[in-house]
């Protein structure tokens, strides 16, 4: 196992992304089930919330959220150790950036090209972030109105209710909400960091996040394709 503070290479990020996407067979009936985290963008969001929040979340608490109802069957212990090492290293990189160089932190958003134009897809990242919040919801709610305001852009892209609300806005208004994600995430980390330093950190109970769009559901971008054949890639 590499040092847990070694940054992931692009190749390692791609490997982790493929593992998350391919661990559930395309023919699997996922209706009514929790597919867990399906790509590295969503994992990035999950980890960002975990390292930014009011309490410490152990791997034994967040791993069930990653797997959902589809925990992998490992042929060898080493296979699990390799994947867990990649996850821990990526989480540590996020934490280090937010602690030491918060101005350099950037979420790992997805991109999609349509007719030569590149679109930024933030939905999966935001869903992952809100999954992370859900692991310690009671403690996050202690942030009161301030935290509600800072979480607004992530909530907007993380649920069907949020997407419906976005449909009533014009593109400029939607872009303003999207552009608020990164600065708000930086501010959330700083806000809770100050309070953790004053009060000390505790552990949190595991909680399930809200339902998500399934890979076989229509893509929320409106393309008419299944999610797994559109923005999920």
N, C-alpha and C positions, 0 to 999 in steps of 0.2 A: 504494500500500500504506500502511495506517495505521501509526502508530508501534507497534512490536512490544510495547510495554508498556501499550497501551490495553486496558482491560478489555472483554470481549465483552458486548454488550447481549443481552437476552433474545431479540431477533429474530435476532441473529447465532448464538447458541447453537442456536436452533431450525433455522436454516439448516444448520449443521454437522451436527446430528443427522439431518436429512432426507437430507443428502448421503450420510452413512455408511450409512443404512438402505436407501436407494433405489439405490445404485450396483450392487447385484446384483439382477437380475431375479427376481421371485417364481417364475418358471417354470424358473429355472436349476437343474440337477441338481448339488447341492452335496455329495452324499454322498462321503465320503473326501477332501474338499478343505478347505482352511483359508479360512474366510470373512473372516478378518481382524477388525478392530474394527467392530462393527455399530451402535453408537450412542454418543452423547456421554457417557453414564455410564461405559461401558467405556473410552472414550478418557481420561476424567478419572482413572480408576484407573491406566491405563497411565502417564500423565504424572506422576501423584503418585509412583509407584514410581521413575520415571526421575529426578526431581529430588530424591528422598529417598535414593538409594542410594549405594554406595561409590565409584562411578566416573562420569565424564561420558559420556553417550550422545549421539552426534551424530544429526541428522535423517536422514542417509544410513543410519544403523543402525536407527532405530526406524520409519521409514516403511514398509519391507517388512513389518513386523509389523502395521501399520495396514491395509495392503492385503491381506495374505495371498496367496491365489492369484488375487485379483481386482483387480489394479492398474488403475485407471481409464485409459481412452484419452481424452486431452485434445484437444479441438478447437483450443484456443488456449493459449499459454503463460500468458496472464493468468488463465485458469480455474484452473490449477494454483497459480499464485501467490496467488490469492485464498483458496483453501482452505488452503494451507500457512500463510498469514498468520493465519487464524483459529486454526489449531492452535498456532502459536508463541505467539500472544497468550494463549491459554488456559493453555498450559504456564507461561508467565512469570507469570501471575496466581497460579497454584498455588504456584510457587516463592517469589514475593514474600510471600504470606500465611504460608507455613511459616517463612520466614526472619524476617519482621518482626513478625508477629502470629499465632504458632502456635496460640494459644488460640482464635482465630477460624476456624481451618481446619475446613471441613465437607466430606466427600465428596459428590459429586453423585450421590446415590442416585436410583433410579427410585421412583415411587409408582404404585399400582394401586388403584382403588376397586371394591369388591365389595359390593353391597347396602348402599351408603351408608357402608361402613367403608373407611378408607384403610390399605393395607398398604405397608410399605417393602420394596422389592426391592433387595437388595444384591449378588445373584449376579453380575450383569454387571460391576459396579464391581470386585468382588473378582477376577473373572477377568482384567480388564484390569490390575489391580495385579500379579497373579502373572505375567502376560505381561511386564510391565516388569521384574520380578525375574529372569525367565528370560533377559533380554538380557545379564545379567552374573552368571549363577548362581554361577560359581566364586568371584567376589569376595563375593557375598552370603553364601556358605557360610562365609567367614572370620569371620562374626559369631558362629559357633558356637551353643551352646545358647541363649544370650540371644536371638539372632535367630530361632531356631526357635520359641521361646515367643511372641515378639512377632508372628510371622507366622501363628500358629495360627488366629485368627479369619478371616483372609483365605483361607487354605487350605481352611477348612471349607466356605466357600460357593463355591469356585472349581472344583470337580471333581465328577465322579460319585461317586467314593469318599467325598468329603466330605459330599455330600448323603445318601448311604446311612448314614453315621455320624450325621448329624443326625436321621434318621428314627427313631433309637433313643432320642431325647431328648424331653422334654416341652417345651411352648411356652415356659415360663419359662426353662428351660435354654438353649434356642435363642436367646431374646431376650438373655440374658446374653452369649452369644458375639457376637451381632450388635452389642450395645452396646459391646463391647470394640474394635471396628474403629477408630473415630475416635481414641480416646486412644492406641491402639497405633501407629497411623500417625504421630501427632505425635511419639511417643517414638522411633520408628524414625528419623525425619528428624533429630532432635536427636542420636541416637546416632552415626549415620554422619557428620553434620556435624562433630562434634567430632573424629572420626578423619580426615576429609578435610582439615581445617584443620591437623592435626598432620603428615600424611603427604603432602599434595598429591594432586591428582586425576589419574587416568590414563584412557585410553580403553578400551572393552570390546568383545569380539567379539560379533557378532550370534548369538543362539541362538533356536530356535523354542520357543514355549510349548507347554504340554500341550494335547491335543485338547479341543474345547469342544462344547457343545450346538449343533447346527445349527438354522437357522431353521425347517426342516421337521420337526424332531424333536419328540416330545411335550414339552410345557412341564414343567420340573422342579417347578413349583409344585403339580402334581397336578390341574390343572383338566381334563385330558383333551384340551385344544386343542393345536394346533401352536404352537410357541414364537413364531413370527412373528405369530400372531394373539392372543397372550396377553401374557406379561410383557415380551416384546421391545418392546411399545408402551407 
